[in-house]
Amino acid sequence: MKKIILVHQCFNHIKDYVLYDRANDSLLKFNNGEIVLYGDKDEAMEDCYGNEEVIQFENLPKDKQKEIINQLSKY
């Protein structure tokens, strides 16, 4: 239980941005399947097109947050 709490606390501080397509409930990913994370909102805005919106990690749906946490916990 302590490990789960520690991991949860670490990921509470993620301030990165992603490109989220709300209509298709999808995140922008690299060719290798990993989610593209942006440390800078302006950089994310430059890559944004179509149905995508720039959204900060904490404002994503919980299932998408979990997807990012799973990706980050691999490293």
LOSE-24591 format. One record per residue (C-alpha): residue number from 1; residue in one letter; x, y, z. Coordinates in Angstrom, 1 decimal, padded with zeros to 4 digits, always signed. Example, Ala and Ser with C-alpha at 12.3 -4.5 7.8 and 13.67 -1.06 7.14 Angstrom:
2
atom i->1	aa->A	X->+012.3	Y->-004.5	Z->+007.8
atom i->2	aa->S	X->+013.7	Y->-001.1	Z->+007.1
! end
This chain:
75
atom i->1	aa->M	X->+000.0	Y->+000.0	Z->+000.0
atom i->2	aa->K	X->+002.9	Y->+002.4	Z->+000.7
atom i->3	aa->K	X->+004.3	Y->+001.9	Z->-002.8
atom i->4	aa->I	X->+001.0	Y->+002.8	Z->-004.4
atom i->5	aa->I	X->+000.6	Y->+005.9	Z->-002.3
atom i->6	aa->L	X->+004.2	Y->+007.0	Z->-003.1
atom i->7	aa->V	X->+003.7	Y->+006.6	Z->-006.8
atom i->8	aa->H	X->+000.4	Y->+008.4	Z->-006.7
atom i->9	aa->Q	X->+002.0	Y->+011.4	Z->-004.8
atom i->10	aa->C	X->+004.8	Y->+011.6	Z->-007.3
atom i->11	aa->F	X->+002.5	Y->+011.8	Z->-010.3
atom i->12	aa->N	X->+000.3	Y->+014.4	Z->-008.6
atom i->13	aa->H	X->+003.0	Y->+016.9	Z->-009.6
atom i->14	aa->I	X->+002.9	Y->+016.3	Z->-013.3
atom i->15	aa->K	X->+002.4	Y->+019.7	Z->-015.0
atom i->16	aa->D	X->+003.0	Y->+018.6	Z->-018.6
atom i->17	aa->Y	X->+000.6	Y->+019.2	Z->-021.5
atom i->18	aa->V	X->-000.8	Y->+016.8	Z->-024.1
atom i->19	aa->L	X->-002.8	Y->+017.1	Z->-027.3
atom i->20	aa->Y	X->-006.1	Y->+015.6	Z->-026.6
atom i->21	aa->D	X->-008.8	Y->+014.8	Z->-029.2
atom i->22	aa->R	X->-012.0	Y->+014.8	Z->-027.1
atom i->23	aa->A	X->-014.2	Y->+013.7	Z->-029.9
atom i->24	aa->N	X->-012.2	Y->+010.5	Z->-030.4
atom i->25	aa->D	X->-011.0	Y->+010.3	Z->-026.7
atom i->26	aa->S	X->-007.4	Y->+010.0	Z->-027.9
atom i->27	aa->L	X->-004.0	Y->+011.5	Z->-027.1
atom i->28	aa->L	X->-001.3	Y->+012.3	Z->-029.6
atom i->29	aa->K	X->+001.3	Y->+009.6	Z->-029.7
atom i->30	aa->F	X->+004.7	Y->+009.0	Z->-031.3
atom i->31	aa->N	X->+005.0	Y->+006.2	Z->-033.9
atom i->32	aa->N	X->+006.2	Y->+003.9	Z->-031.2
atom i->33	aa->G	X->+002.9	Y->+004.3	Z->-029.3
atom i->34	aa->E	X->+004.1	Y->+006.5	Z->-026.5
atom i->35	aa->I	X->+002.1	Y->+009.6	Z->-025.6
atom i->36	aa->V	X->+003.7	Y->+012.9	Z->-026.6
atom i->37	aa->L	X->+004.2	Y->+015.1	Z->-023.4
atom i->38	aa->Y	X->+005.0	Y->+018.8	Z->-023.7
atom i->39	aa->G	X->+006.6	Y->+020.7	Z->-020.9
atom i->40	aa->D	X->+005.7	Y->+024.0	Z->-022.6
atom i->41	aa->K	X->+002.1	Y->+024.9	Z->-023.5
atom i->42	aa->D	X->+003.2	Y->+027.1	Z->-026.5
atom i->43	aa->E	X->+005.1	Y->+024.2	Z->-028.0
atom i->44	aa->A	X->+002.0	Y->+022.1	Z->-027.7
atom i->45	aa->M	X->-000.1	Y->+024.8	Z->-029.3
atom i->46	aa->E	X->+002.3	Y->+024.8	Z->-032.3
atom i->47	aa->D	X->+001.6	Y->+021.1	Z->-032.9
atom i->48	aa->C	X->-002.2	Y->+021.3	Z->-032.3
atom i->49	aa->Y	X->-004.6	Y->+020.8	Z->-035.2
atom i->50	aa->G	X->-008.0	Y->+019.4	Z->-036.1
atom i->51	aa->N	X->-010.0	Y->+018.2	Z->-033.2
atom i->52	aa->E	X->-007.1	Y->+018.4	Z->-030.8
atom i->53	aa->E	X->-006.9	Y->+020.7	Z->-027.8
atom i->54	aa->V	X->-004.0	Y->+021.5	Z->-025.5
atom i->55	aa->I	X->-004.8	Y->+020.2	Z->-022.1
atom i->56	aa->Q	X->-002.8	Y->+019.9	Z->-018.9
atom i->57	aa->F	X->-002.4	Y->+016.5	Z->-017.3
atom i->58	aa->E	X->-004.5	Y->+017.3	Z->-014.2
atom i->59	aa->N	X->-007.4	Y->+018.3	Z->-016.5
atom i->60	aa->L	X->-007.5	Y->+015.1	Z->-018.4
atom i->61	aa->P	X->-010.1	Y->+012.3	Z->-017.8
atom i->62	aa->K	X->-008.8	Y->+009.9	Z->-015.2
atom i->63	aa->D	X->-008.4	Y->+007.0	Z->-017.6
atom i->64	aa->K	X->-006.1	Y->+009.2	Z->-019.8
atom i->65	aa->Q	X->-004.1	Y->+010.2	Z->-016.7
atom i->66	aa->K	X->-003.7	Y->+006.6	Z->-015.8
atom i->67	aa->E	X->-002.4	Y->+005.9	Z->-019.4
atom i->68	aa->I	X->+000.3	Y->+008.6	Z->-018.9
atom i->69	aa->I	X->+001.2	Y->+007.3	Z->-015.4
atom i->70	aa->N	X->+001.6	Y->+003.8	Z->-016.8
atom i->71	aa->Q	X->+003.9	Y->+005.1	Z->-019.5
atom i->72	aa->L	X->+006.0	Y->+007.2	Z->-017.1
atom i->73	aa->S	X->+006.3	Y->+004.4	Z->-014.6
atom i->74	aa->K	X->+008.1	Y->+002.2	Z->-017.2
atom i->75	aa->Y	X->+011.1	Y->+004.4	Z->-016.8
! end
